[in-house]
Amino acid sequence: MSTRNALTAAVCLLAAQAIHAQPASTAAAQNPAAINTFEVEGGYNFLFDSQAQDEDYYRISYLGSLIESKGTPFKSAKGLDLTAPALSTGAGDRNDFVFRYEKNTTTVGGELLEATGLKPVPFRGLEALHLRGTALVGADLETNKIQAAVGLESPPLRIPGFQRTSASNWLVFGVNGQRQEDTDSASQDENFGLLTYRAFLGQAFGWRKSADVKETAAKLVQALLDQAPDLDKAREVAAKIEKIPANQRTKLQQLFLDTVGDTTPGTDWKQTVRDIAFGTADAITDQPTLSFYAEASGWYEFTGSTHDDKFKNLFTATIDYWPLPQTDAFFLRARYERGYERAMPDVKKDHLLLSIAARF
């Protein structure tokens, strides 16, 4: 098996094991945090380099759950915590797993493959720090250079100036040990230590109800029955909701509370839940028309590196627009990228990507 095929198989295996559902909180502040979804995009790559040629490109990615989903329910029906109070400000966190494959976003004919994972690690005596373990596997499939890293990362901090806004925002710092493996030349193999950072700032606008109300209702039914499969359990959940001040409850929480109070023993609880869901789904505004988000990440090679430039970073700014009222799956994307990828640290990006994308 070739190096390329072996690496692709390894990353795909990691992806298969990482894809799992995780509940997310519903909140008043809704932000552009896609979860548990595949994205496929393709379009044109406009390069800001007079020596390079514009070309088409495509990208395939998977975005897992958020480690802490409070404040960022991209679609409230995808993840619903009935006992979580509504939030008036955005919060946000990293996805627990991200997989990307890109073609022609770096060099002509270049291919980039990257998978990152994140998981809380409660070290004994250090639980209050809420540290996360991180892992990265990336590769430049054109030059056959492989990057593999493990490390620790902080929980998300709020970006100064945006703590009390409705924008999703976070900033994390980490330390990593990284191995670079060059399958063509052992002289290019390296081990080095990294200090890392990553930041996100974004918000969605023009919230409207889903194009497929029945699908939203079906997800609500499943989420409600997972947390309250029968009337006795529903009463336990209702007791927790009652502890939330009335002005901090979501409309769905209040409706659930009223419904439980009006339901008598012997009533078909599952049918009651379906009535709640289908009556509510038509009013849920869980789909944006436009979202804007910017991301920044970087690393400093503090030990073991032979590179002249020990600090590198990447900045991206993205606008997503959903033009079709009859479907939420397809949207238009404009994305500017400038800087370096961890998986391909020797190639600088400086381009504008215009594409049609699908999320499913």
C-alpha positions as MATLAB code, in Angstrom:
seq = 'MSTRNALTAAVCLLAAQAIHAQPASTAAAQNPAAINTFEVEGGYNFLFDSQAQDEDYYRISYLGSLIESKGTPFKSAKGLDLTAPALSTGAGDRNDFVFRYEKNTTTVGGELLEATGLKPVPFRGLEALHLRGTALVGADLETNKIQAAVGLESPPLRIPGFQRTSASNWLVFGVNGQRQEDTDSASQDENFGLLTYRAFLGQAFGWRKSADVKETAAKLVQALLDQAPDLDKAREVAAKIEKIPANQRTKLQQLFLDTVGDTTPGTDWKQTVRDIAFGTADAITDQPTLSFYAEASGWYEFTGSTHDDKFKNLFTATIDYWPLPQTDAFFLRARYERGYERAMPDVKKDHLLLSIAARF';
ca = [
       0.000    0.000    0.000;
       1.345    3.462   -0.919;
       2.036    6.113    1.710;
      -0.855    8.193    0.386;
      -3.349    5.339    0.565;
      -2.152    4.250    3.994;
      -2.472    7.754    5.416;
      -5.893    8.264    3.837;
      -7.105    4.967    5.300;
      -5.756    5.860    8.747;
      -7.433    9.262    8.804;
     -10.721    7.860    7.503;
     -10.647    5.210   10.242;
     -10.100    7.943   12.807;
     -13.004    9.868   11.296;
     -15.337    6.879   11.453;
     -14.624    6.386   15.155;
     -14.986   10.080   15.972;
     -18.391   10.703   14.395;
     -20.965   10.607   17.167;
     -23.828   12.723   18.414;
     -23.466   14.974   21.428;
     -26.273   17.077   22.888;
     -26.050   20.836   22.382;
     -27.775   23.558   24.368;
     -30.489   25.711   22.923;
     -30.177   29.430   23.512;
     -31.427   32.840   22.498;
     -28.055   33.711   21.010;
     -27.739   31.695   17.816;
     -24.409   31.619   16.024;
     -22.731   29.964   13.019;
     -21.532   26.730   14.630;
     -22.160   23.786   12.309;
     -22.104   20.446   14.151;
     -22.266   16.750   13.268;
     -22.318   17.501    9.557;
     -20.453   16.887    6.313;
     -19.637   19.765    3.995;
     -18.717   19.540    0.322;
     -17.729   22.684   -1.556;
     -16.329   23.379   -4.968;
     -15.569   26.524   -6.891;
     -12.807   28.809   -8.073;
      -9.554   29.762   -6.368;
      -8.431   33.345   -7.084;
      -4.740   33.635   -6.151;
      -3.184   36.947   -5.051;
       0.126   36.036   -6.613;
       1.167   37.301  -10.039;
       3.332   34.200  -10.546;
       0.463   31.761   -9.911;
      -2.555   30.791  -11.965;
      -6.182   30.840  -10.773;
      -7.835   27.426  -10.806;
     -10.831   25.463   -9.613;
     -10.754   23.651   -6.276;
     -12.832   21.472   -3.979;
     -12.918   20.659   -0.281;
     -14.595   17.860    1.685;
     -14.897   18.179    5.452;
     -16.647   16.809    8.507;
     -17.401   18.888   11.614;
     -18.149   17.035   14.841;
     -19.912   18.149   18.008;
     -18.794   21.106   20.066;
     -16.987   20.240   23.304;
     -19.245   22.700   25.153;
     -22.207   23.658   23.007;
     -23.805   26.280   25.204;
     -24.612   29.412   23.226;
     -23.997   28.057   19.738;
     -26.984   26.037   18.500;
     -26.610   26.389   14.740;
     -29.775   24.350   14.452;
     -31.580   24.001   17.764;
     -33.339   20.853   16.597;
     -30.010   19.065   16.084;
     -29.099   19.321   19.737;
     -31.476   20.295   22.501;
     -30.963   20.434   26.282;
     -34.333   21.101   27.864;
     -32.815   21.990   31.249;
     -30.331   24.612   29.970;
     -31.410   28.248   30.425;
     -31.481   30.558   27.409;
     -28.429   32.705   26.867;
     -28.486   36.334   25.792;
     -24.811   36.325   24.813;
     -22.778   34.148   22.498;
     -20.295   31.661   23.865;
     -18.784   29.029   21.579;
     -16.188   26.279   21.581;
     -14.139   24.054   19.292;
     -15.466   21.007   17.457;
     -14.365   17.750   19.053;
     -13.378   16.370   15.644;
     -12.649   17.971   12.264;
     -11.632   16.211    9.063;
     -10.603   18.032    5.846;
      -9.466   17.037    2.399;
      -8.580   19.858   -0.020;
      -7.532   19.861   -3.655;
      -5.901   22.904   -5.332;
      -6.163   25.222   -2.305;
      -2.393   25.417   -1.789;
      -0.399   24.647   -4.951;
      -1.452   23.600   -8.443;
      -2.467   19.972   -8.106;
      -1.703   20.097   -4.383;
      -3.642   17.974   -1.916;
      -4.023   18.591    1.806;
      -5.373   16.099    4.315;
      -5.911   16.892    7.991;
      -7.763   15.452   10.976;
      -7.874   17.022   14.436;
      -9.386   15.665   17.622;
     -10.129   17.249   20.987;
     -11.279   15.696   24.258;
     -11.525   16.940   27.880;
      -8.829   15.389   30.099;
      -9.621   15.669   33.837;
      -6.166   15.357   35.407;
      -6.333   14.470   39.090;
      -6.000   17.614   41.158;
      -6.254   19.828   38.067;
      -9.933   19.349   37.262;
     -10.602   23.077   37.756;
      -8.372   23.875   34.763;
     -10.702   21.995   32.372;
      -7.779   21.016   30.139;
      -8.338   19.237   26.827;
      -6.161   16.677   25.095;
      -5.493   17.410   21.418;
      -4.291   15.362   18.472;
      -3.510   16.247   14.865;
      -2.617   14.197   11.808;
      -1.959   16.090    8.591;
      -0.203   15.604    5.292;
       0.924   17.309    2.139;
       0.029   14.511   -0.275;
       2.108   16.065   -3.048;
       5.445   16.081   -1.175;
       4.550   13.165    1.133;
       5.313   15.098    4.315;
       3.305   13.934    7.306;
       2.671   15.942   10.491;
       1.523   14.274   13.716;
       1.056   16.060   17.020;
      -0.386   15.549   20.507;
      -0.719   18.043   23.320;
      -2.879   19.954   25.771;
      -5.143   22.924   25.244;
      -6.948   25.430   27.438;
     -10.741   25.744   27.639;
     -12.142   28.629   25.577;
     -11.607   32.178   26.781;
     -13.859   34.975   25.573;
     -12.296   37.503   23.209;
     -11.896   40.903   24.911;
     -14.620   43.271   23.802;
     -16.996   40.486   22.692;
     -17.795   38.794   26.020;
     -21.263   40.318   26.285;
     -22.229   40.353   22.630;
     -24.390   37.807   20.808;
     -21.440   36.827   18.593;
     -19.944   33.397   19.032;
     -16.368   33.971   20.167;
     -13.533   32.010   21.731;
      -9.771   31.930   22.143;
      -7.711   28.894   23.164;
      -4.013   28.294   23.834;
      -2.070   25.026   23.732;
       1.256   23.246   23.854;
       2.091   20.389   21.448;
       4.794   17.909   20.655;
       4.961   17.410   16.887;
       6.668   14.958   14.559;
       7.362   15.724   10.901;
       7.957   12.650    8.782;
       9.235   12.964    5.227;
       8.645    9.649    3.475;
      11.072   10.609    0.689;
      14.001   11.855    2.760;
      14.887   10.980    6.350;
      16.963   14.175    6.571;
      13.694   16.149    6.647;
      12.334   14.263    9.685;
      11.982   16.488   12.747;
      10.652   16.527   16.301;
       9.757   19.885   17.835;
       7.643   21.578   20.493;
       4.900   24.081   19.650;
       2.988   26.793   21.454;
      -0.359   27.237   19.685;
      -3.385   29.492   19.649;
      -6.714   29.510   17.844;
      -9.524   32.079   17.834;
     -13.027   32.309   16.365;
     -15.474   35.196   15.999;
     -18.749   34.924   14.113;
     -22.438   35.590   13.962;
     -25.399   34.571   11.828;
     -28.185   36.870   10.633;
     -31.653   36.670    9.119;
     -32.860   33.727   11.206;
     -35.858   31.968    9.705;
     -37.632   28.660   10.018;
     -36.208   25.606    8.303;
     -37.230   24.864    4.737;
     -38.201   21.381    5.914;
     -40.477   21.868    8.935;
     -41.272   18.148    9.106;
     -37.584   17.327    9.440;
     -37.210   19.887   12.225;
     -40.256   18.469   13.993;
     -38.929   14.914   13.712;
     -35.631   15.972   15.298;
     -37.516   17.741   18.078;
     -39.570   14.601   18.756;
     -36.408   12.521   19.033;
     -34.662   15.079   21.268;
     -37.674   15.409   23.573;
     -38.232   11.669   23.892;
     -34.530   11.059   24.560;
     -34.765   13.341   27.604;
     -38.349   12.588   28.616;
     -39.334    9.123   27.319;
     -42.405    8.903   29.592;
     -44.576   11.151   31.757;
     -42.719   10.354   34.984;
     -39.401   11.345   33.442;
     -41.050   14.397   31.896;
     -42.108   15.541   35.348;
     -38.509   15.215   36.556;
     -37.352   17.365   33.656;
     -40.148   19.859   34.317;
     -38.988   20.186   37.935;
     -35.532   21.188   36.688;
     -37.018   23.687   34.231;
     -39.031   25.280   37.043;
     -35.758   26.177   38.777;
     -34.833   28.377   35.793;
     -36.167   31.941   36.223;
     -39.148   32.491   33.930;
     -37.383   35.283   32.022;
     -34.503   32.919   31.174;
     -36.591   30.060   29.820;
     -36.852   29.344   26.123;
     -40.285   29.250   24.497;
     -39.968   25.499   24.082;
     -39.092   25.048   27.763;
     -42.165   27.022   28.840;
     -44.379   25.116   26.417;
     -42.975   21.808   27.704;
     -43.585   22.916   31.304;
     -47.188   23.909   30.567;
     -47.835   20.692   28.657;
     -46.545   18.469   31.465;
     -48.712   20.371   33.941;
     -51.819   19.813   31.798;
     -51.125   16.122   31.041;
     -52.972   13.561   33.144;
     -51.948    9.925   33.847;
     -53.057    7.572   31.110;
     -52.465   10.097   28.333;
     -50.383    8.893   25.381;
     -47.201   10.795   26.224;
     -45.432   10.065   22.942;
     -48.374   11.441   20.969;
     -48.389   14.500   23.214;
     -44.696   15.051   22.430;
     -45.408   14.781   18.708;
     -48.137   17.407   19.061;
     -45.696   19.710   20.888;
     -42.987   19.210   18.291;
     -45.112   19.685   15.192;
     -46.841   22.675   16.744;
     -43.514   24.280   17.645;
     -41.381   23.410   14.609;
     -43.275   25.778   12.346;
     -42.212   28.694   14.586;
     -38.610   27.702   15.250;
     -36.139   30.013   13.521;
     -33.144   27.722   13.408;
     -31.808   28.487    9.927;
     -29.817   31.641    9.085;
     -29.842   33.519    5.811;
     -26.312   34.883    6.178;
     -23.401   34.107    8.463;
     -20.013   35.737    8.840;
     -17.081   34.319   10.777;
     -13.365   34.895   11.046;
     -10.767   32.475   12.384;
      -7.130   32.913   13.338;
      -4.617   30.261   14.349;
      -0.881   30.035   14.711;
       2.061   28.252   16.261;
       5.523   29.006   17.555;
       8.228   26.326   17.368;
       9.968   26.860   20.696;
      12.282   23.866   20.622;
      13.770   21.326   18.216;
      13.006   23.218   15.006;
      15.552   24.059   12.299;
      13.181   26.442   10.471;
      14.230   30.081   10.093;
      10.679   31.317   10.643;
       9.560   29.736   13.903;
       6.215   31.551   14.093;
       3.513   31.010   11.471;
      -0.185   31.731   11.406;
      -3.332   31.509    9.304;
      -6.216   33.979    9.036;
      -9.531   33.216    7.326;
     -12.727   35.220    6.845;
     -15.870   33.521    5.519;
     -19.340   34.602    4.394;
     -22.021   31.942    3.853;
     -25.316   32.827    2.147;
     -28.410   30.599    1.853;
     -30.311   31.954   -1.207;
     -32.904   29.197   -1.685;
     -36.055   29.259    0.495;
     -36.947   25.674   -0.426;
     -33.762   24.048    0.900;
     -31.184   24.573    3.675;
     -28.666   22.133    2.255;
     -27.076   24.346   -0.403;
     -25.412   27.710    0.076;
     -22.892   30.075   -1.472;
     -19.529   30.721    0.171;
     -16.841   33.396   -0.138;
     -13.708   32.689    1.879;
     -10.422   34.569    2.140;
      -7.368   32.691    3.452;
      -3.883   34.021    4.173;
      -1.078   32.183    5.948;
       0.096   28.653    6.645;
      -1.590   25.348    7.471;
      -0.202   23.023   10.153;
      -0.527   20.162    7.669;
       1.421   22.079    4.999;
       3.701   24.524    6.857;
       5.984   25.362    3.909;
       3.313   26.696    1.524;
       1.726   30.099    2.092;
      -1.918   30.613    1.204;
      -3.131   33.988   -0.074;
      -6.330   33.595   -2.042;
     -10.067   34.109   -2.316;
     -12.267   31.039   -2.697;
     -15.721   31.408   -4.266;
     -17.829   28.275   -4.174;
     -21.129   26.456   -4.034;
     -21.373   24.281   -0.928;
     -23.655   21.581    0.448;
     -24.082   20.545    4.063;
     -25.703   17.252    5.040;
];
